[in-house]
Amino acid sequence: MNLTVLLTNILNLINGYIIPLLVAIAIIVFFWGIVRYIMGAGGEDKQSAVKLITSGIIGLVVMLSVWGIVALVSNTLGISGTQAVSLPQVP
């Protein structure tokens, strides 16, 4: 196993499982905050629920913004995850 195969496997793991898992966790935190806000009658429960909702929204915005910026840069530069990068060589 060479370094290229190892890096390709790591990137496939990140793109295939870790990023969707993090987005799903942020969505769950957001909706859990909404449920706690609706169910909470006291002021302290609502404050912690608002913090959960805010954390979920911030997490989603940051992750999706970074994902979009990376896609924009890779499309602008013509970089694709499927093609090999040719390294410069000294003659």
TIGULUM-31585 format. One record per atom (N, C-alpha, C, O): residue number from 1; residue in one letter; atom name; x, y, z. Coordinates in pm, 1 decimal. Layout:
# residues N
SITE    k  r   a        c1        c2        c3
SITE  NUM  A  CA         X         Y         Z
...
This chain:
# residues 91
SITE    k  r   a        c1        c2        c3
SITE    1  M   N      85.5    -117.4       0.0
SITE    1  M  CA       0.0       0.0       0.0
SITE    1  M   C      90.1     123.7       0.0
SITE    1  M   O     176.2     139.0      86.7
SITE    2  N   N      69.6     209.0     -95.7
SITE    2  N  CA     151.1     329.8    -101.0
SITE    2  N   C      75.1     447.8     -41.5
SITE    2  N   O     -39.9     435.1       0.4
SITE    3  L   N     141.3     561.3     -38.7
SITE    3  L  CA      85.1     679.7      25.2
SITE    3  L   C     -38.8     731.2     -47.7
SITE    3  L   O    -132.1     779.8      16.2
SITE    4  T   N     -40.8     721.5    -178.6
SITE    4  T  CA    -155.0     769.5    -256.7
SITE    4  T   C    -281.3     691.6    -223.1
SITE    4  T   O    -388.5     750.0    -206.7
SITE    5  V   N    -268.8     561.8    -213.3
SITE    5  V  CA    -384.9     478.7    -179.4
SITE    5  V   C    -432.7     509.1     -38.1
SITE    5  V   O    -553.0     516.0     -12.5
SITE    6  L   N    -338.2     527.2      53.2
SITE    6  L  CA    -374.1     557.9     191.6
SITE    6  L   C    -447.3     692.0     200.7
SITE    6  L   O    -549.9     702.4     267.9
SITE    7  L   N    -394.5     794.7     132.9
SITE    7  L  CA    -459.6     925.7     136.1
SITE    7  L   C    -595.9     922.4      67.5
SITE    7  L   O    -689.4     988.3     113.0
SITE    8  T   N    -608.0     847.2     -40.4
SITE    8  T  CA    -737.0     834.3    -108.1
SITE    8  T   C    -839.3     767.5     -17.0
SITE    8  T   O    -954.9     809.6     -12.0
SITE    9  N   N    -797.7     664.3      54.4
SITE    9  N  CA    -888.7     596.9     147.3
SITE    9  N   C    -930.7     688.6     261.6
SITE    9  N   O   -1046.3     686.4     303.8
SITE   10  I   N    -837.0     769.2     311.7
SITE   10  I  CA    -869.5     862.0     420.3
SITE   10  I   C    -967.6     968.3     371.2
SITE   10  I   O   -1064.4     999.7     440.5
SITE   11  L   N    -943.5    1024.2     251.6
SITE   11  L  CA   -1034.0    1125.1     197.1
SITE   11  L   C   -1172.2    1067.7     168.0
SITE   11  L   O   -1273.2    1134.7     189.9
SITE   12  N   N   -1177.1     944.4     119.0
SITE   12  N  CA   -1307.4     879.8      96.8
SITE   12  N   C   -1381.4     859.2     227.6
SITE   12  N   O   -1503.5     873.9     233.0
SITE   13  L   N   -1309.0     825.6     332.8
SITE   13  L  CA   -1370.5     808.6     465.0
SITE   13  L   C   -1425.1     941.3     515.5
SITE   13  L   O   -1536.6     947.4     567.3
SITE   14  I   N   -1347.1    1047.1     500.5
SITE   14  I  CA   -1391.5    1178.7     547.1
SITE   14  I   C   -1512.0    1225.6     467.6
SITE   14  I   O   -1611.5    1268.1     526.2
SITE   15  N   N   -1504.9    1218.8     334.8
SITE   15  N  CA   -1614.6    1267.1     250.7
SITE   15  N   C   -1737.9    1178.2     258.5
SITE   15  N   O   -1850.3    1227.3     247.5
SITE   16  G   N   -1718.4    1049.4     277.0
SITE   16  G  CA   -1830.9     957.7     275.1
SITE   16  G   C   -1902.9     940.9     407.2
SITE   16  G   O   -2023.7     917.4     409.7
SITE   17  Y   N   -1829.0     952.9     518.4
SITE   17  Y  CA   -1889.9     922.3     647.2
SITE   17  Y   C   -1880.8    1035.9     748.9
SITE   17  Y   O   -1979.1    1066.6     816.3
SITE   18  I   N   -1765.3    1097.4     760.4
SITE   18  I  CA   -1744.3    1192.1     869.7
SITE   18  I   C   -1819.0    1323.1     846.4
SITE   18  I   O   -1885.0    1372.9     937.6
SITE   19  I   N   -1810.0    1379.5     726.6
SITE   19  I  CA   -1879.5    1506.3     699.6
SITE   19  I   C   -2031.1    1490.8     711.5
SITE   19  I   O   -2094.1    1573.0     778.1
SITE   20  P   N   -2092.8    1389.4     650.2
SITE   20  P  CA   -2238.1    1374.3     670.4
SITE   20  P   C   -2275.5    1347.7     816.3
SITE   20  P   O   -2381.7    1390.1     861.8
SITE   21  L   N   -2188.8    1277.9     889.5
SITE   21  L  CA   -2215.7    1252.9    1031.0
SITE   21  L   C   -2213.5    1383.1    1110.4
SITE   21  L   O   -2299.7    1404.7    1195.6
SITE   22  L   N   -2116.3    1470.2    1083.8
SITE   22  L  CA   -2109.9    1598.4    1153.7
SITE   22  L   C   -2229.3    1687.3    1120.0
SITE   22  L   O   -2281.7    1755.7    1207.9
SITE   23  V   N   -2272.7    1687.6     995.0
SITE   23  V  CA   -2390.4    1765.5     955.9
SITE   23  V   C   -2514.9    1709.7    1025.4
SITE   23  V   O   -2599.5    1785.6    1072.6
SITE   24  A   N   -2525.2    1577.9    1031.2
SITE   24  A  CA   -2639.3    1516.1    1098.8
SITE   24  A   C   -2639.8    1549.7    1248.0
SITE   24  A   O   -2745.9    1574.6    1305.2
SITE   25  I   N   -2523.5    1550.5    1310.9
SITE   25  I  CA   -2515.6    1584.6    1452.8
SITE   25  I   C   -2558.3    1729.7    1474.7
SITE   25  I   O   -2629.0    1759.2    1571.0
SITE   26  A   N   -2516.4    1820.5    1386.6
SITE   26  A  CA   -2556.2    1960.9    1400.5
SITE   26  A   C   -2706.8    1977.0    1383.4
SITE   26  A   O   -2768.7    2056.2    1454.4
SITE   27  I   N   -2765.9    1903.6    1291.0
SITE   27  I  CA   -2911.5    1909.2    1271.3
SITE   27  I   C   -2984.1    1853.3    1393.2
SITE   27  I   O   -3085.3    1908.6    1436.2
SITE   28  I   N   -2932.9    1744.5    1448.7
SITE   28  I  CA   -2995.0    1685.2    1567.7
SITE   28  I   C   -2986.1    1781.1    1686.2
SITE   28  I   O   -3082.6    1796.0    1761.1
SITE   29  V   N   -2871.0    1846.3    1703.6
SITE   29  V  CA   -2856.1    1943.7    1812.7
SITE   29  V   C   -2955.0    2058.1    1795.0
SITE   29  V   O   -3016.5    2102.9    1891.8
SITE   30  F   N   -2970.5    2105.7    1671.4
SITE   30  F  CA   -3064.8    2213.7    1643.6
SITE   30  F   C   -3207.7    2172.8    1679.8
SITE   30  F   O   -3277.8    2245.7    1750.0
SITE   31  F   N   -3250.2    2055.8    1631.5
SITE   31  F  CA   -3387.4    2012.9    1660.3
SITE   31  F   C   -3406.6    1976.3    1807.3
SITE   31  F   O   -3515.1    1996.1    1861.9
SITE   32  W   N   -3302.6    1922.9    1872.3
SITE   32  W  CA   -3313.4    1893.7    2015.1
SITE   32  W   C   -3330.6    2023.5    2094.0
SITE   32  W   O   -3404.4    2027.3    2192.4
SITE   33  G   N   -3262.7    2129.2    2050.8
SITE   33  G  CA   -3280.4    2259.7    2113.5
SITE   33  G   C   -3421.8    2312.0    2094.7
SITE   33  G   O   -3478.1    2371.5    2186.5
SITE   34  I   N   -3480.6    2290.8    1976.5
SITE   34  I  CA   -3619.2    2333.3    1953.2
SITE   34  I   C   -3714.7    2256.5    2043.7
SITE   34  I   O   -3807.1    2314.3    2100.9
SITE   35  V   N   -3691.9    2125.5    2056.6
SITE   35  V  CA   -3778.7    2043.4    2143.3
SITE   35  V   C   -3765.8    2089.9    2288.4
SITE   35  V   O   -3866.1    2102.5    2358.7
SITE   36  R   N   -3643.3    2115.4    2333.0
SITE   36  R  CA   -3624.1    2162.3    2471.1
SITE   36  R   C   -3685.1    2299.7    2491.7
SITE   36  R   O   -3735.9    2328.8    2600.0
SITE   37  Y   N   -3681.1    2384.4    2390.6
SITE   37  Y  CA   -3740.4    2517.5    2402.4
SITE   37  Y   C   -3891.5    2508.4    2414.9
SITE   37  Y   O   -3952.3    2578.6    2495.7
SITE   38  I   N   -3951.7    2421.7    2334.7
SITE   38  I  CA   -4097.5    2406.7    2338.8
SITE   38  I   C   -4141.4    2343.1    2470.9
SITE   38  I   O   -4241.8    2384.1    2529.1
SITE   39  M   N   -4067.0    2243.7    2517.8
SITE   39  M  CA   -4104.8    2173.1    2639.8
SITE   39  M   C   -4068.6    2250.2    2767.2
SITE   39  M   O   -4129.7    2228.7    2871.9
SITE   40  G   N   -3971.7    2337.9    2759.0
SITE   40  G  CA   -3924.2    2407.6    2879.1
SITE   40  G   C   -4018.6    2518.7    2919.9
SITE   40  G   O   -4049.9    2608.0    2841.2
SITE   41  A   N   -4063.5    2511.8    3044.3
SITE   41  A  CA   -4153.5    2615.3    3094.1
SITE   41  A   C   -4076.2    2724.1    3168.2
SITE   41  A   O   -4117.7    2839.9    3171.0
SITE   42  G   N   -3962.4    2685.5    3228.5
SITE   42  G  CA   -3885.6    2782.3    3306.2
SITE   42  G   C   -3791.1    2863.3    3219.2
SITE   42  G   O   -3764.1    2829.3    3104.0
SITE   43  G   N   -3741.3    2972.7    3278.5
SITE   43  G  CA   -3652.7    3060.6    3204.5
SITE   43  G   C   -3515.9    3000.0    3178.7
SITE   43  G   O   -3457.5    3022.1    3072.7
SITE   44  E   N   -3463.4    2923.0    3275.5
SITE   44  E  CA   -3330.6    2865.5    3259.7
SITE   44  E   C   -3328.6    2755.6    3154.7
SITE   44  E   O   -3231.3    2742.0    3080.5
SITE   45  D   N   -3435.5    2677.5    3148.2
SITE   45  D  CA   -3444.8    2573.4    3046.0
SITE   45  D   C   -3450.9    2634.3    2905.8
SITE   45  D   O   -3391.4    2582.0    2811.6
SITE   46  K   N   -3522.0    2743.1    2893.6
SITE   46  K  CA   -3532.5    2808.2    2762.5
SITE   46  K   C   -3399.8    2870.6    2720.8
SITE   46  K   O   -3366.2    2871.6    2602.4
SITE   47  Q   N   -3324.3    2922.6    2817.3
SITE   47  Q  CA   -3194.4    2981.7    2784.1
SITE   47  Q   C   -3096.5    2875.9    2733.0
SITE   47  Q   O   -3024.1    2899.3    2636.2
SITE   48  S   N   -3094.7    2759.5    2798.6
SITE   48  S  CA   -3005.0    2653.3    2751.4
SITE   48  S   C   -3052.5    2598.4    2617.2
SITE   48  S   O   -2971.1    2556.7    2534.7
SITE   49  A   N   -3184.0    2598.1    2595.0
SITE   49  A  CA   -3237.0    2553.3    2466.6
SITE   49  A   C   -3199.2    2650.5    2355.6
SITE   49  A   O   -3166.9    2608.4    2244.5
SITE   50  V   N   -3202.9    2778.5    2384.3
SITE   50  V  CA   -3162.9    2879.2    2285.6
SITE   50  V   C   -3014.5    2863.2    2252.9
SITE   50  V   O   -2975.3    2880.6    2137.5
SITE   51  K   N   -2931.1    2830.5    2352.2
SITE   51  K  CA   -2789.2    2806.5    2327.1
SITE   51  K   C   -2769.7    2684.7    2236.2
SITE   51  K   O   -2683.8    2686.4    2148.0
SITE   52  L   N   -2849.0    2579.4    2257.2
SITE   52  L  CA   -2841.5    2461.2    2170.8
SITE   52  L   C   -2882.9    2494.8    2027.9
SITE   52  L   O   -2817.6    2452.8    1932.4
SITE   53  I   N   -2990.4    2569.8    2013.5
SITE   53  I  CA   -3037.5    2608.8    1880.3
SITE   53  I   C   -2930.9    2692.4    1810.3
SITE   53  I   O   -2901.2    2670.9    1692.8
SITE   54  T   N   -2874.2    2787.0    1882.7
SITE   54  T  CA   -2770.2    2872.2    1825.3
SITE   54  T   C   -2647.0    2791.0    1787.0
SITE   54  T   O   -2588.7    2813.2    1680.8
SITE   55  S   N   -2607.3    2697.8    1872.0
SITE   55  S  CA   -2492.1    2613.1    1841.7
SITE   55  S   C   -2516.4    2528.1    1717.7
SITE   55  S   O   -2427.5    2512.7    1634.1
SITE   56  G   N   -2635.6    2473.6    1706.1
SITE   56  G  CA   -2669.1    2393.4    1588.5
SITE   56  G   C   -2665.6    2475.1    1460.6
SITE   56  G   O   -2614.1    2429.4    1358.5
SITE   57  I   N   -2720.2    2595.7    1465.9
SITE   57  I  CA   -2721.5    2681.9    1347.1
SITE   57  I   C   -2579.4    2724.6    1310.9
SITE   57  I   O   -2542.2    2721.4    1193.6
SITE   58  I   N   -2500.3    2764.2    1409.1
SITE   58  I  CA   -2362.4    2805.1    1381.6
SITE   58  I   C   -2282.2    2689.0    1324.7
SITE   58  I   O   -2204.9    2707.1    1230.6
SITE   59  G   N   -2300.1    2570.1    1381.1
SITE   59  G  CA   -2230.0    2452.4    1329.7
SITE   59  G   C   -2266.0    2423.1    1185.2
SITE   59  G   O   -2178.5    2395.4    1103.1
SITE   60  L   N   -2393.7    2429.2    1154.5
SITE   60  L  CA   -2437.0    2404.2    1016.3
SITE   60  L   C   -2383.1    2509.4     920.6
SITE   60  L   O   -2335.1    2476.2     812.2
SITE   61  V   N   -2390.7    2635.2     959.9
SITE   61  V  CA   -2344.3    2743.1     872.0
SITE   61  V   C   -2194.4    2731.3     846.6
SITE   61  V   O   -2149.5    2745.9     732.9
SITE   62  V   N   -2117.6    2705.2     950.6
SITE   62  V  CA   -1972.8    2694.6     933.7
SITE   62  V   C   -1936.6    2575.1     846.2
SITE   62  V   O   -1857.4    2588.9     753.0
SITE   63  M   N   -1993.0    2458.8     874.7
SITE   63  M  CA   -1959.1    2339.1     797.1
SITE   63  M   C   -1999.9    2352.2     651.1
SITE   63  M   O   -1921.6    2320.4     561.5
SITE   64  L   N   -2120.6    2398.2     627.1
SITE   64  L  CA   -2166.2    2409.3     489.5
SITE   64  L   C   -2095.3    2521.9     414.6
SITE   64  L   O   -2076.1    2512.0     293.4
SITE   65  S   N   -2056.4    2628.1     483.7
SITE   65  S  CA   -1981.1    2735.7     419.1
SITE   65  S   C   -1842.6    2687.7     377.1
SITE   65  S   O   -1799.1    2713.7     264.9
SITE   66  V   N   -1773.8    2618.4     466.0
SITE   66  V  CA   -1641.7    2565.2     432.0
SITE   66  V   C   -1652.9    2466.0     317.6
SITE   66  V   O   -1570.9    2467.0     225.7
SITE   67  W   N   -1754.0    2380.7     323.0
SITE   67  W  CA   -1776.1    2282.6     216.5
SITE   67  W   C   -1800.2    2354.0      83.1
SITE   67  W   O   -1746.8    2312.1     -19.6
SITE   68  G   N   -1878.7    2459.4      83.5
SITE   68  G  CA   -1905.4    2535.3     -38.0
SITE   68  G   C   -1783.4    2608.6     -89.7
SITE   68  G   O   -1760.3    2612.7    -210.5
SITE   69  I   N   -1704.0    2667.1       1.0
SITE   69  I  CA   -1582.7    2737.5     -41.3
SITE   69  I   C   -1482.9    2640.4    -102.7
SITE   69  I   O   -1420.7    2671.7    -204.2
SITE   70  V   N   -1466.9    2524.2     -42.9
SITE   70  V  CA   -1376.4    2423.5     -98.6
SITE   70  V   C   -1424.4    2379.5    -236.7
SITE   70  V   O   -1343.4    2364.6    -328.3
SITE   71  A   N   -1554.3    2358.6    -252.7
SITE   71  A  CA   -1608.1    2319.5    -383.7
SITE   71  A   C   -1588.8    2430.5    -486.0
SITE   71  A   O   -1556.1    2402.7    -601.4
SITE   72  L   N   -1608.3    2555.4    -445.9
SITE   72  L  CA   -1589.0    2667.8    -536.3
SITE   72  L   C   -1443.4    2678.5    -581.9
SITE   72  L   O   -1415.9    2696.2    -700.6
SITE   73  V   N   -1351.6    2667.8    -487.9
SITE   73  V  CA   -1209.5    2676.4    -522.6
SITE   73  V   C   -1167.7    2559.3    -610.6
SITE   73  V   O   -1095.4    2578.1    -708.4
SITE   74  S   N   -1212.3    2439.5    -577.0
SITE   74  S  CA   -1173.4    2323.3    -657.7
SITE   74  S   C   -1232.9    2330.4    -798.0
SITE   74  S   O   -1168.0    2288.8    -894.0
SITE   75  N   N   -1353.7    2381.6    -812.0
SITE   75  N  CA   -1412.1    2396.6    -945.4
SITE   75  N   C   -1343.9    2508.5   -1023.5
SITE   75  N   O   -1325.0    2496.7   -1144.6
SITE   76  T   N   -1307.2    2615.9    -955.9
SITE   76  T  CA   -1240.4    2727.4   -1022.4
SITE   76  T   C   -1102.4    2687.2   -1072.9
SITE   76  T   O   -1062.3    2724.7   -1183.1
SITE   77  L   N   -1031.2    2611.4    -992.7
SITE   77  L  CA    -896.4    2569.5   -1030.5
SITE   77  L   C    -896.5    2442.6   -1115.3
SITE   77  L   O    -791.1    2400.6   -1163.2
SITE   78  G   N   -1011.6    2382.0   -1134.3
SITE   78  G  CA   -1020.1    2260.7   -1214.7
SITE   78  G   C    -964.6    2138.2   -1144.9
SITE   78  G   O    -916.2    2045.1   -1209.3
SITE   79  I   N    -972.1    2138.9   -1013.2
SITE   79  I  CA    -922.0    2026.3    -935.4
SITE   79  I   C   -1036.6    1930.5    -910.0
SITE   79  I   O   -1143.6    1970.9    -864.5
SITE   80  S   N   -1014.0    1804.9    -939.1
SITE   80  S  CA   -1114.7    1702.6    -915.7
SITE   80  S   C   -1055.8    1598.5    -822.4
SITE   80  S   O    -935.6    1572.1    -825.5
SITE   81  G   N   -1139.2    1540.3    -740.5
SITE   81  G  CA   -1091.4    1437.6    -649.1
SITE   81  G   C   -1062.6    1305.8    -717.1
SITE   81  G   O   -1010.4    1214.3    -653.2
SITE   82  T   N   -1094.9    1292.9    -845.1
SITE   82  T  CA   -1078.4    1165.2    -912.5
SITE   82  T   C    -952.0    1156.5    -996.5
SITE   82  T   O    -911.8    1047.1   -1036.2
SITE   83  Q   N    -888.8    1270.1   -1024.1
SITE   83  Q  CA    -770.3    1264.9   -1107.3
SITE   83  Q   C    -645.0    1278.7   -1021.8
SITE   83  Q   O    -645.6    1346.5    -919.2
SITE   84  A   N    -537.8    1213.4   -1065.5
SITE   84  A  CA    -413.7    1218.5    -992.0
SITE   84  A   C    -342.7    1350.5   -1018.0
SITE   84  A   O    -351.1    1406.8   -1127.2
SITE   85  V   N    -274.9    1397.4    -919.3
SITE   85  V  CA    -198.4    1520.5    -931.7
SITE   85  V   C     -59.8    1484.9    -983.9
SITE   85  V   O       8.0    1398.6    -928.2
SITE   86  S   N     -18.6    1551.5   -1090.7
SITE   86  S  CA     114.4    1524.6   -1143.4
SITE   86  S   C     215.1    1615.9   -1073.2
SITE   86  S   O     200.4    1738.1   -1074.0
SITE   87  L   N     314.1    1557.4   -1014.4
SITE   87  L  CA     413.9    1631.9    -940.5
SITE   87  L   C     522.8    1680.5   -1034.1
SITE   87  L   O     562.0    1608.3   -1125.8
SITE   88  P   N     571.9    1800.6   -1013.1
SITE   88  P  CA     681.5    1848.9   -1096.9
SITE   88  P   C     808.9    1770.4   -1067.2
SITE   88  P   O     833.5    1729.4    -953.8
SITE   89  Q   N     888.2    1750.7   -1170.5
SITE   89  Q  CA    1012.3    1674.3   -1154.2
SITE   89  Q   C    1128.9    1757.4   -1203.7
SITE   89  Q   O    1115.3    1839.6   -1294.3
SITE   90  V   N    1242.5    1734.6   -1143.1
SITE   90  V  CA    1364.8    1802.5   -1182.9
SITE   90  V   C    1426.4    1725.0   -1297.8
SITE   90  V   O    1442.5    1603.4   -1287.5
SITE   91  P   N    1461.9    1793.0   -1409.2
SITE   91  P  CA    1520.5    1720.1   -1522.1
SITE   91  P   C    1660.2    1668.5   -1492.5
SITE   91  P   O    1722.1    1605.3   -1578.1
